[in-house]
Amino acid sequence: SIEQTTNLWLIGVFFKYAANCRADNLYIKKAGRHPFHTYWSRNIELKNSEFDDVWDHGGGGAGYISWEATWDSLMENVKTRNMRHAPSVQWASSGNVIRKSTFENSDAHWHAGWTNQNLFEQCVINSAQGSGSYGYGMWSSFPGDGGKGPNGPRNVVYNCTVTSPLGSVYLGGMTENWLILYNVFDSGKGPGILLQNQCFDTIIRGNVFKIKNPNSPAVMIRDPDCTGTEVIDNVMIGGSALWAGLIPPAVFGAANRKVPYGTPVEQVRPKVPVPSIYEWQMRKRGKTLRD
């Protein structure tokens, strides 16, 4: 256990230029900057840990639980409260898995710089704005932000539950072939998923969207360059329409449906083919397709 009692801009546990390292059973209360952080590292494990609040909820660069310039690492069974951005990946981080974790009063972030092929699965994310978060459940940086830039291809959101006061998923642009599969999204004022500025070949399948605002759709395709969107087998509770925007989805499945607001999520919860992509891949390591 570590508790920081003075407002100094410190990181609780920091792996930098590290490989094949593990942090387990940590409890960090009120870190100054980040409770846990990695930078230019690979094959890191963070498990069975809890992070409670930070001193600095202000400007950029503080209050993250983040893989930064980190590859092929695992975050599992983690609980956080009152972070700005958690969980987060940034600066070319790829091949990372964040799973079976709960994040209270923070938003999930693909924060900057071409993160790609990361998996968020079996996570519960309850977003809020009081700790410095943006108010979306999940947020991806956009090309016009000179300090961050866009993110790369094939990030995956699978079997998560996300609640937010605004929209559930904000894709800033230039994302390619993201997979958003079998999640529950509970949105306040905004849409379930917002695509804009060349978010192309996005696959949105098997999700349940609970949309509080009667004028918001499940999927908003804001710009006509967001081509190749697939919207398949989704259920929308409340809201306006399953999609809206300047270009229709390239594929719109016949099984998409809208039900009245107030329908219990449990009645229409996604039918997940396997609970965990990560566990499925671990079972299949070294096996051929025939196996």
N, C-alpha and C positions, 0 to 999 in steps of 0.2 A: 504493500500500500504506500502511496505517496500523496501527501496533501500539501499544496502550496498555499501558504497563509499570507503572502505579500504579493502585491500586484507588480510582478516583474515579468518581462517578455521572455519566458523560458519554455522549453519543450520538456515534457515529462520523461518520455523515452524516445530516443532518436537513433535510428539506424541510418548511417551515411556511408556510402561505398561498402556496403555489407552484402554478404552472400551466405545462404544456408544458415540463417539465424532464426530463432524462435522466441516469441514473448508469450507467456501463458500465465493465467491467473493474476492479472494485474488489476489493481483498483487505484485509479488516479482521480483525485478530487481537486477541482478548481486549478487546473494548470494555467499558466500565464498565457501562452500562445497556443500550442497544440498539446493535448495529452499524449498522443502517439503519432509519430511521423517517420516516413522513410524517404530517402533521396539517393538516386543512382545506386539502386540495390536490386537484388534478384533472389528469388527462392526464399522469401521471408514468410513466416507464419505468425499470425496474431490470433490467439484462441482464448475463449473462456474468460473474457476480461470486461471491465466496466469502467466507463469514463463519465464523470459527473461534473459538467459545467466547466467554463473557463473564465478567466478574468476579463479577457479582451473580446468583446462582441462587436468591435468597431469596424475599422476599414479592412481592406484586403490583407490576406496573409495570416489570419489568425482564426482559431476556433474550428479547425478541420480535423477529421479522422480520415487520413488520406494516404493513398499510394501516389507518390510524386516521383516521376522518372524511375519507376519501379516495374519489374517484370516477373511474371510467373509466380505470383505470391498469393497467399490464402488468408482471408479474414473470416473467422467462423465463431459463432456463439459469442458475439460481442453486443454489449448494451451501451448506448450513449444517451445523455440528456443535455439539452441546451447548448449544442454546438451551433456554429454558423452553417457549415456544410459537412454533412456526414450521412452516408459514406461518400468519399470523393476519390476520383482518379484524375491525374493531370500530367502534362508534359511527357507525351509519348508513352505513357504507361500502357502495357498490353499484356494479355495472357493472365490477368489477375482474376481471382474469384472472391466475391464477397457474398457470404451466404449465412442463412439461419441466424440472423442478427436483427436487433430492434434498435431503431433510431428515433428518439422522441425529441420534438421541437427542433428539427433540422431538416434540410432538404438534401437529397442525393444529387451529386454533381459529377458530370464529365467536365471538369472545371476549365481545362485549357490544353491547347497544344497537341492535337492529333492523337488522343487516346484511342485505342482500337482493340477489338477482340477481347473485351473484358466482359465478365458474366456477373450480374447481380441476380441472385435467386433466393427464394424462400426468406426474403427480408420483409420486415414491417417498418414502414417509414411514415411517421406522423409529422407532417411539416407544419411550421408556424413561422411567423415573422418577428416574434418578440426577441429572439436570440440573434438577429441579424440575417436570417435566411431571407430568400427572395419571395417566398410565398407559394412557389410551385412545388409539387412533390418531388420532381426530378427535373434537372436543368442542364442543358448542354450549351456551351459557349458558341458564339457566332463569328463568322468571318470578319465582320466590320469592327470587332473589338480588337484594337491594335495591341492590347496587353495580353490577350488570350488566344485569339484565332479560333478556327474551327476544330472539330474532332473528326477522327477517321472512321473507317468502316467497321461494320459487323460487331458492334457492341450489342449485348443481349440482356433483356430484362425478362425474367422467367419466374412465374409462380410467386410473385410478390403481392403485398397489400399496401397500397399507397393512399394516404389521405392528405388533402391540402386545401387551404383557403382559396387559392386561385385554381388554375388548371393543374392537372396531374403531371403531364409530361410536356416540357417546353424544349423543342429541338430547334436550336438556333440557326442551323444551316450547314450545308455541304456534307451531311451525313449520308453514308451509302450502306444499303442492305442491313440496316438495323433490324433486329428481331425482337418484337414486343409481344410476348406469348403468355397466355393463361394467367393473367394478373387480375386483381381487383383494384380499380381506380375510383376513388371517391373524391369528386371535384366540387369546390365551392362555387366561385363566381365564373370560372372559365371552362374551357372545353376539356375533354379527356386527354387528347393528344393534339398539340399544335405543331404542324410541319410548315417550314418556311425556307426560302433562300436555298434552293437546290438540295433539299432533303429528298433523296431519290431511292427507289427500290426498297422502301420500308415495308416490312411484313408485320401486320397487326392482326393477330389471330387468337381466337378463343378467350378474349378478355371480357370482363364485366365492368361496365362503366356506370357509375352512379353519379348523375349530373344534377346538382341542386338547382342551377339556374335554368329556367325553362327556355331560355333563348340560346343556350350553348349546345353545340353538337358533341358527339363522342369524338369525332376526328375532324379537325379543321385543317384543310389544305389551303394555306393562305396564298401561296404563289404558284403561278402556272408552270414553273420549272421543277416543281416537286412531282416528277413523273415516276411511274412504276409502283405506286402505292397499292398494296394488297390489303383489303379489309374483309376478313373471312371469319365466320362463326362467332361473332361478338354479340353480346347482349347489352342493351342500354336501358338503364332504369332512369326514367324522367328525361330531362333535357329536351332538345328540339328535334334533332335528326341524327342519324348515324354518321352522316358526313355532311360537310358544307365547305364552300370555298370556290376557287377560280378554276379548278380542274377536277374532274371526277376521278375516283380511284381507277387504276388500270384493271384491277380485279375486285369485284364486289360480290361476295358470296351470297347465295340465296338464303342461307341459314342465319344471316344477321337478323336480329329482331329487337324491337323496342317494347318495353313493358312499362306500366304506370309507375310513377314515383311513389315510393312507399312499399314496393315489392321487396320482401326480405332478400338480401344478397344470398343467403343460404339456399334459397329456392332455385337460384340460377347460377350458382358458383361454378367457375370453370372446371371442366372435366380434364384434368391434367394427365397426359399420357404417361409420364413418369414424374414423381415428385421432384427429382433433382437431376439436372443435366450432369453436374459434377460427379455425383455418385455413379450415374450410369456410365460415364466415361472411365471412371476408375475401375469399374467392374470389367470393362471391355479392353483395358490396356493389353497390348500384345496379341490381341485376337484378330482374326480376319473377319470379313463380312460373313463368310460361311459359318464361322463359329457363333 
